[in-house]
Protein backbone atom coordinates (compact mmCIF):
# COMPACT_ATOMS: atom_id res chain seq x y z
CA UNK A 1 0.00 0.00 0.00
CA UNK A 2 2.90 2.37 0.75
CA UNK A 3 4.29 1.76 -2.73
CA UNK A 4 1.06 2.81 -4.43
CA UNK A 5 0.75 5.86 -2.16
CA UNK A 6 4.28 6.95 -3.03
CA UNK A 7 3.72 6.38 -6.74
CA UNK A 8 0.55 8.46 -6.56
CA UNK A 9 2.54 11.36 -5.11
CA UNK A 10 5.22 11.01 -7.78
CA UNK A 11 2.56 10.78 -10.49
CA UNK A 12 1.04 14.08 -9.32
CA UNK A 13 4.44 15.75 -9.43
CA UNK A 14 4.99 14.49 -12.97
CA UNK A 15 1.58 15.69 -14.08
CA UNK A 16 2.39 19.11 -12.63
CA UNK A 17 5.63 19.13 -14.62
CA UNK A 18 3.65 18.20 -17.74
CA UNK A 19 1.32 21.13 -17.20
CA UNK A 20 4.29 23.51 -17.18
CA UNK A 21 5.35 22.51 -20.69
CA UNK A 22 3.94 25.25 -22.84
CA UNK A 23 6.63 26.24 -25.34
CA UNK A 24 6.01 25.57 -29.02
CA UNK A 25 8.96 23.21 -29.34
CA UNK A 26 7.11 20.62 -27.26
CA UNK A 27 3.70 21.16 -28.90
CA UNK A 28 1.70 20.09 -25.83
CA UNK A 29 -1.64 18.32 -26.05
CA UNK A 30 -3.45 17.45 -22.84
CA UNK A 31 -6.08 14.72 -22.78
CA UNK A 32 -8.80 15.40 -20.15
CA UNK A 33 -8.33 13.34 -17.00
CA UNK A 34 -5.20 11.73 -18.38
CA UNK A 35 -1.62 12.47 -19.32
CA UNK A 36 -0.18 15.07 -21.64
CA UNK A 37 1.17 13.97 -25.00
CA UNK A 38 3.64 16.08 -26.93
CA UNK A 39 6.55 16.03 -29.35
CA UNK A 40 9.96 16.31 -27.70
CA UNK A 41 13.30 17.78 -28.69
CA UNK A 42 15.45 15.08 -30.21
CA UNK A 43 16.01 12.92 -33.25
CA UNK A 44 13.88 10.28 -35.01
CA UNK A 45 10.65 12.18 -34.25
CA UNK A 46 10.41 11.37 -30.54
CA UNK A 47 7.19 11.89 -28.62
CA UNK A 48 6.31 11.89 -24.94
CA UNK A 49 3.70 9.79 -23.21
CA UNK A 50 3.97 8.70 -19.59
CA UNK A 51 3.82 5.03 -18.63
CA UNK A 52 0.84 4.28 -16.32
CA UNK A 53 2.66 3.30 -13.10
CA UNK A 54 -0.03 0.93 -11.84
CA UNK A 55 0.09 -1.12 -15.04
CA UNK A 56 3.88 -1.36 -15.12
CA UNK A 57 4.08 -2.37 -11.46
CA UNK A 58 1.38 -4.98 -12.05
CA UNK A 59 3.34 -6.25 -15.04
CA UNK A 60 6.51 -6.65 -12.95
CA UNK A 61 4.61 -8.48 -10.22
CA UNK A 62 2.93 -10.79 -12.74
CA UNK A 63 6.22 -11.62 -14.44
CA UNK A 64 7.76 -12.36 -11.06
CA UNK A 65 4.91 -14.71 -10.20
CA UNK A 66 5.09 -16.51 -13.55
CA UNK A 67 8.89 -16.59 -13.94
CA UNK A 68 10.35 -16.77 -10.43
CA UNK A 69 14.00 -16.67 -11.49
CA UNK A 70 13.67 -13.94 -14.14
CA UNK A 71 13.26 -10.76 -12.06
CA UNK A 72 15.24 -10.03 -8.90
CA UNK A 73 15.63 -6.83 -6.87
CA UNK A 74 19.40 -6.78 -7.50
CA UNK A 75 18.99 -6.43 -11.29
CA UNK A 76 19.76 -3.20 -13.15
CA UNK A 77 16.70 -1.77 -14.95
CA UNK A 78 17.06 0.63 -17.88
CA UNK A 79 14.30 2.92 -19.17
CA UNK A 80 14.83 3.88 -22.82
CA UNK A 81 13.30 7.29 -23.42
CA UNK A 82 12.59 8.01 -19.77
CA UNK A 83 10.85 11.36 -20.25
CA UNK A 84 9.81 12.77 -16.88
CA UNK A 85 10.74 9.51 -15.19
CA UNK A 86 7.45 7.77 -14.41
CA UNK A 87 8.59 4.30 -15.53
CA UNK A 88 11.98 4.77 -13.87
CA UNK A 89 10.43 5.80 -10.56
CA UNK A 90 7.99 2.89 -10.76
CA UNK A 91 10.78 0.41 -11.41
CA UNK A 92 12.71 1.89 -8.48
CA UNK A 93 10.08 0.42 -6.15
CA UNK A 94 11.17 -3.02 -7.36
CA UNK A 95 14.82 -2.86 -8.49
CA UNK A 96 17.91 -1.68 -6.61
CA UNK A 97 19.33 0.20 -9.63
CA UNK A 98 17.47 2.09 -12.34
CA UNK A 99 18.91 4.17 -15.19
CA UNK A 100 16.86 6.34 -17.51
CA UNK A 101 18.05 7.54 -20.93
CA UNK A 102 16.45 10.76 -22.18
CA UNK A 103 17.63 12.91 -25.11
CA UNK A 104 15.43 15.94 -24.36
CA UNK A 105 17.32 18.20 -21.91
CA UNK A 106 14.16 19.81 -20.55
CA UNK A 107 12.56 16.47 -19.66
CA UNK A 108 15.80 15.06 -18.26
CA UNK A 109 16.29 18.09 -15.99
CA UNK A 110 12.66 18.02 -14.83
CA UNK A 111 12.93 14.29 -14.04
CA UNK A 112 16.10 14.89 -12.04
CA UNK A 113 14.37 17.61 -10.03
CA UNK A 114 11.51 15.22 -9.22
CA UNK A 115 14.03 12.54 -8.23
CA UNK A 116 15.77 14.93 -5.86
CA UNK A 117 12.49 16.21 -4.42
CA UNK A 118 11.42 12.70 -3.43
CA UNK A 119 14.92 11.64 -2.38
CA UNK A 120 14.99 8.64 -4.72
CA UNK A 121 18.54 7.30 -4.45
CA UNK A 122 18.45 4.28 -6.75
CA UNK A 123 17.54 6.15 -9.95
CA UNK A 124 19.92 8.05 -12.24
CA UNK A 125 19.21 9.82 -15.52
CA UNK A 126 21.53 10.10 -18.50
CA UNK A 127 21.07 12.90 -21.05
CA UNK A 128 22.03 10.67 -23.95
CA UNK A 129 20.76 8.97 -27.10
CA UNK A 130 20.30 5.35 -26.04
CA UNK A 131 20.66 4.14 -29.63
CA UNK A 132 24.32 5.19 -29.50
CA UNK A 133 24.84 3.78 -25.99
CA UNK A 134 26.10 0.39 -24.85
CA UNK A 135 23.14 -1.38 -23.23
CA UNK A 136 24.82 -4.72 -22.58
CA UNK A 137 25.34 -3.97 -18.89
CA UNK A 138 21.63 -3.79 -18.10
CA UNK A 139 19.52 -6.75 -16.98
CA UNK A 140 15.99 -5.46 -17.65
CA UNK A 141 15.30 -3.18 -20.62
CA UNK A 142 12.08 -1.17 -20.87
CA UNK A 143 10.63 1.11 -23.53
CA UNK A 144 7.17 2.54 -24.10
CA UNK A 145 7.36 4.02 -27.61
CA UNK A 146 10.39 6.33 -27.55
CA UNK A 147 10.42 7.50 -31.17
CA UNK A 148 8.52 7.16 -34.43
CA UNK A 149 10.89 7.42 -37.38
CA UNK A 150 12.05 3.97 -38.63
CA UNK A 151 11.15 2.59 -35.22
CA UNK A 152 11.02 -1.13 -36.03
CA UNK A 153 14.22 -1.02 -38.07
CA UNK A 154 16.33 1.00 -35.61
CA UNK A 155 14.91 -0.45 -32.40
CA UNK A 156 15.04 -3.98 -33.77
CA UNK A 157 18.74 -3.63 -34.53
CA UNK A 158 19.40 -2.19 -31.07
CA UNK A 159 17.61 -5.04 -29.32
CA UNK A 160 19.84 -7.51 -31.16
CA UNK A 161 22.80 -6.05 -29.24
CA UNK A 162 21.38 -7.06 -25.86
CA UNK A 163 23.13 -9.71 -23.80
CA UNK A 164 21.44 -13.15 -23.77
CA UNK A 165 19.25 -13.42 -20.68
CA UNK A 166 18.23 -9.76 -20.76
CA UNK A 167 14.53 -9.23 -20.05
CA UNK A 168 12.81 -6.77 -22.41
CA UNK A 169 9.50 -5.16 -21.42
CA UNK A 170 7.66 -3.14 -24.04
CA UNK A 171 4.33 -1.43 -24.56
CA UNK A 172 4.71 -2.15 -28.28
CA UNK A 173 4.03 -5.65 -29.60
CA UNK A 174 6.54 -4.98 -32.34
CA UNK A 175 6.19 -8.31 -34.10
CA UNK A 176 9.07 -10.31 -35.59
CA UNK A 177 10.99 -7.21 -36.69
CA UNK A 178 11.49 -6.25 -33.05
CA UNK A 179 11.31 -9.64 -31.40
CA UNK A 180 12.12 -12.46 -33.85
CA UNK A 181 11.14 -15.74 -32.15
CA UNK A 182 14.55 -17.29 -32.74
CA UNK A 183 16.13 -14.50 -30.68
CA UNK A 184 13.46 -13.63 -28.10
CA UNK A 185 11.29 -15.87 -25.92
CA UNK A 186 7.90 -14.43 -24.98
CA UNK A 187 7.20 -14.57 -21.24
CA UNK A 188 4.40 -12.07 -20.68
CA UNK A 189 1.31 -11.52 -22.87
CA UNK A 190 -0.64 -9.37 -20.39
CA UNK A 191 -4.18 -8.81 -21.68
CA UNK A 192 -7.10 -6.57 -20.84
CA UNK A 193 -10.69 -6.90 -22.06
CA UNK A 194 -12.30 -3.62 -23.07
CA UNK A 195 -16.00 -2.72 -23.03
CA UNK A 196 -16.42 -3.66 -26.68
CA UNK A 197 -15.07 -7.13 -25.97
CA UNK A 198 -11.73 -6.51 -27.66
CA UNK A 199 -8.73 -8.02 -25.90
CA UNK A 200 -5.64 -5.81 -25.92
CA UNK A 201 -2.31 -6.40 -24.16
CA UNK A 202 -0.89 -3.66 -21.95
CA UNK A 203 2.71 -4.84 -21.98
CA UNK A 204 4.82 -7.54 -23.58
CA UNK A 205 7.91 -9.13 -22.08
CA UNK A 206 10.61 -11.22 -23.69
CA UNK A 207 13.93 -12.79 -22.78
CA UNK A 208 16.85 -12.34 -25.16
CA UNK A 209 18.03 -15.80 -26.19
N, C-alpha and C positions, 0 to 999 in steps of 0.2 A: 504493500500500500504506500510506503514511503517513496518507493521508486516512481510510482505514477504521480504522486503529489509533486515530487521534484521536477519531473518531466513537464507537468502542467505549468509550473512556474517558468521553466526555461522556454516552453512553447510561447507563453505570453510575451516574454522578452523578445523572442524572435519575431513575433507578429508586430510588436511595436517597432522593431528595426525595419521591418518591411514597409510599414506605413510611412517611414521617414524617407523612403526612396522616391524622389519626385523629379529628378533631373531627366532630361530627354534621352540621355544616353542609355538609361535603363528601361525606358518605355513601360512604365508600370501599368498593370491591369489587376484590379482587385476583384475577386469573386466574392459576392455577399456570403458572410458566414464561414468563409474558408480562407485559403491562403492567397497571397499575391502571386502573380505569374508575370515575369518580365524577362526581356532580353538582357544579357549581361555583357560586360566588356571583355572581349577575348577573341579567340580564333575558332573556326569551324562552327560559327553560328550557335554559340552556347545560349541556353535559356535557364532560368531559375524556377524551381518548383520544390517546395519543402517536402521532405519525406514525412508522412504521418507517423509520429513516434509510437503510438499504440500498436500499429500494424507491424512495424519493424521489430519491436520488442516481442510481440506475439510470435513472429516468424522465428526469431532466435530461440525462443523457448520451445517451439514446436520442433525445430531441427534438433535441439538438444535431446528432446524426448525420443525422437525417432532414431537418431544417430548418436548414441551416447559418447562415442569416442571422437566425434568430429569437432565439436566446439568445446573449448576449455577457457577458463578465465585468464590463463597466462598467455593466450594467443594475441598477436598484434593485428589489429583491425585497421584497414585503410578505407577511407571514404573518398571516392574519385569524383571530384566536382562537389566539394562540401558546402558551398554556398554560405549560408549563415550558421551552419553547424548542427542542424537538427539531428541528422542521422549520426553524426559523430558523438554528440552528447547523449543520444539514446544508447549507442553502442558502449559508451563509457560506463553505463550502469551494469554492463555484463563483462567487458574485457578490461584487462589491466593496462593496456596501451592502445591508444587510438590516434591515428594520424589522418588529417584531412588535407587533400590537395585542392586548392582553389586558385584560378588564374585571374579572377577579378579582384583588384586590390581593395575596392570599397567593401565587398562582401567579406573578404578575408580579415580586414581590420575590424569590421563590425562583429564577426564571429569571435575574434580574439578578445574583444571588449566584453562580450557576453561570458566567455570562458572565465575571464578574470573576475567579473562581477560575482559569479557563482562559486568561485574558488575551485574549479574543476582541474585537478592536477594531472590526470592521466590522458589528457587530450592535447595535441599540438597541431598547429596549422602551418602548412607550407604554401607560400605564394609561388606557385610553380605549375607548369603544364605537365600533367601526369603522363601524357603520351610520351614525353621525352625523358621521363624518370625511370629509374630501375625499381620495379615493383617486386622483385624476387624475394625480398626480405620480409614480406608481409604474409600472414597466415590466412586471413579472411579479407577478401576484396569485395567492396560494395559499390554499386553505382545505381543511380535512379534513371536519369536520361540526360547525361551531362552536356551533350552537344548534338547538333542535327546533321551537319554537313558530312556526307560519306560515313555515317555512323557505323553501319555494319562492317564496312571494309576496314576502317581505321581501328575500331574497337576490337573487332575480331582478331586482327593481327596482334594487337596489344595483349589480348588474353592468352594468345599462344605462347607468350613469353613467361607466363606464370610458372612457378615451380610445381611439379607434381605433388598432389596432396593439398594444394591451396583450395579453400572453399570460396566460391564466387556466389554472391547474392545480388540479384538484379530485379528491378521492377519491369524490365523489358524481357519478353520471352526470347526475342532475338533469332530463334530458329537455328538451323545448322551453320549459318554463316558466322554466328557468334559462338555457338556451343556445338560443334560437330560431335556426334555421339562417340566417335572413336577417341576423342580427346577429353570429353567431359561426361561425367556420370551424373544424371539427375538425382537429387535427393529430396527435393522439396517442391511439390506442385500445389502450393496453398491455393484454395479455391473459395470463392464467395458467391452465393446465389442472390441475384438481384430481383427486384420486384416483378420484372417481366419474365422471370424464370431463367434468364441467361446466367451461365456459370462463368465467372471470370477470375483468374488468379490474381492475387495481390503481389506476390513475390515468387521468384524462382531461385532455386539454389542448386549449384553443381559442385562437383569436386574435379579438379584438374587431374587427369590420369597421367 
